[in-house]
Amino acid sequence: MLSPQTNEPPRDAETIGLAALAATLTDDRRAERFLALTGLSPEGIRERIGERSLLAACLSFLEAHEPDLLAVAGALDRKPEALIAARRELER
């Protein structure tokens, strides 16, 4: 079943989440804000890297600050709506 907003299979949500997390953590300013706002540590992220809740938290973090959402969506060659749809799927 395809998502009507993104025309992508739901399982792609984890792939989008992982890519968004990587893009978030490779930008120093964005990574510092993400760690400060979530209370996560680099070790904590490594331990939880495959958890849907962590990926959803990263996407939610991006969604809360439009410039970051647009920057990461652009870096991933995705529409911002795809990241939002991925967050919704991961939160199910």
C-alpha positions in Angstrom: 0.0 0.0 0.0 1.4 3.4 -1.0 1.1 6.5 1.1 -1.2 9.0 -0.7 0.9 12.0 0.3 4.3 10.7 -0.8 3.5 7.8 -3.1 6.1 5.7 -1.1 5.7 2.4 0.7 5.3 2.8 4.5 8.4 0.7 5.2 10.4 3.6 3.6 9.7 5.5 6.8 12.6 3.9 8.6 14.9 4.6 5.7 13.9 8.2 5.7 14.2 8.4 9.4 17.7 7.0 9.4 18.8 9.3 6.6 17.3 12.3 8.4 19.1 11.3 11.6 22.4 11.0 9.8 21.9 14.4 8.1 20.9 16.0 11.5 24.0 14.6 13.2 26.5 15.6 10.5 25.6 19.3 10.9 27.3 20.5 14.1 24.7 23.2 14.9 21.7 21.0 14.2 23.3 18.1 16.1 24.0 20.2 19.2 20.4 21.5 19.2 19.0 17.9 18.7 21.1 16.6 21.6 20.2 19.5 23.9 16.5 19.4 23.2 16.1 15.6 23.4 18.5 15.0 26.3 20.1 12.2 24.3 23.8 11.5 24.2 25.8 10.2 21.3 26.1 6.9 23.2 22.3 6.9 23.7 21.8 7.4 20.0 24.1 4.6 19.1 22.3 2.2 21.5 18.8 3.2 20.0 19.7 3.7 16.4 17.2 1.3 15.0 14.3 2.3 17.3 11.3 3.8 15.5 10.7 6.2 18.4 14.2 7.7 18.0 13.7 8.1 14.3 10.3 9.7 14.9 11.8 12.0 17.5 14.4 13.2 15.0 11.8 13.9 12.3 9.6 15.7 14.9 12.7 17.8 15.8 13.1 18.8 12.2 9.4 19.4 11.7 9.4 21.8 14.6 12.0 24.1 12.9 11.1 24.7 9.2 14.6 25.8 8.1 16.0 22.5 9.3 13.2 20.5 7.8 13.8 22.1 4.4 17.5 21.7 4.6 17.4 18.0 5.5 14.7 17.3 3.0 16.8 19.0 0.3 19.9 17.0 1.4 17.9 13.8 1.1 16.3 14.8 -2.2 12.9 14.4 -0.6 9.9 16.7 -0.2 9.4 18.0 3.3 6.0 16.2 3.3 7.8 12.9 2.9 9.6 13.5 6.2 6.4 14.4 7.9 4.6 11.4 6.5 7.6 9.2 7.7 7.3 10.6 11.2 3.6 9.8 11.3 4.2 6.3 10.1 7.0 5.8 12.7 4.7 7.0 15.5 2.1 4.3 14.7 
